[in-house]
Amino acid sequence: MILTIFGYPKTGKTLLFNLLTDKKEELSKFSASINEFHKAIVNVPDKRLEKLAEFFSTPPVYAKIEYLDAGAVSFGDSKSSTFIDLIRRADGLVHMVRGFEDEEILHPKGSIDPLRDIRSMEEELITTDFLTVEKRIERVESDLRKIKQKELVKELELLKKINSHLEEGSPLRTMPFSDNELLSIKGFKFLSLKPIMNIINCDENSYSENLKLVSPPTDNSATFVFAGKIEMELLELEEDERQVFEEEYGLKDYQYMRETFITHSYDLMNLISFFTVGSDETKAWTVNKGDNAYEASGKIHSDIQQGFIRGETINWEDFLTSGGFPQAKEKGLLRLEGKVYLVQDGDIIHFRFNK
């Protein structure tokens, strides 16, 4: 899974990247370039996996996330090929938004307004997709004038529906698509179709006010607040000291982004984890919420999917409480599930298949 962190200049993109990846990329108030980006692949923390690995005395094999810090894009400059390439490759977008004042760095728009900046960036993503669709419509119409093809006629109908939706100023993540339609437009890698997390970077003075803009995942979009500079400082303190400073900064109930980011990301992108366990390896696998056992088996290997017979399944906690597979089977907690079984977050699955 690739998450790309991007946004307008001086919003705290590299600060968040450093926080999430334990990197030490240089932070500067006065330099920013979209031609320089940072990349890191990190483990997805999972206490459940660690407990299972301890049971089997094997090292845990975590799911992975690749973070890209895409640098800054100026207002109205989203048509930059570098910018578009960096966010097109992402599975999800992390839009950093400025919510703090700094007399040394004036906001390009002359004032701090997170909601305005969120809407402005959304408009830029929509515009980029609109231009892509218009160009493709012209090409398809040209091809249809030469020869009528059923597939092209069908594609043109869908592209015109998409075009109308974008013309209304609505991102594609709010447009209903069938599974077949999503498959047919996958190659376009539309920017406004990608799940997006808006993170408003605040200080102690703006934190409470920006809490009003927080919104849970809806239509694959969500907004959270992040006291970036303060969080970096607080994480260096011992727990007792941290609580004192949280009170002083007015952050008593603050949700640390470093601790909650993965959960926010999985919720936003409708992802869950299942586990495969044994004496050789204890591993976490990431699938979409709503994926069935047949689809999940393909994450491990195509041979397992092709030869799928059944999935021996048990909740990770039920497994540990039982004390192992034989005990779980005696208690009736170990189930045999077929291809259409919907995988649940925290399932342990052993796939039976024809070799």
Secondary structure by P-SEA (a helix, b strand, c coil): cbbbbbbcccccaaaaaaaacccccccccccccccbbbbbbbbcccaaaaaaaaaaccccbbbbbbbbccccccccccccaaaaaaaaaccbbbbbbbcccccccccccccccaaaaaaaaaaaaaaaaaaaaaaaaaaaaaaaaacccaaaaaaaaaaaaaaaaaaaccccccccccaaaaaaacccccccccbbbbbbbbcccccccccccccccccccccccccaaaaaaaaaccaaaaaaaaaaacccccccccccaaaaaaaaacccccccccccccbbbbbcccccaaaaaaaacaaaaaaccccccccaaaaaaaccaaaaaaaccbbbbccccccccbbbbbbbbcc
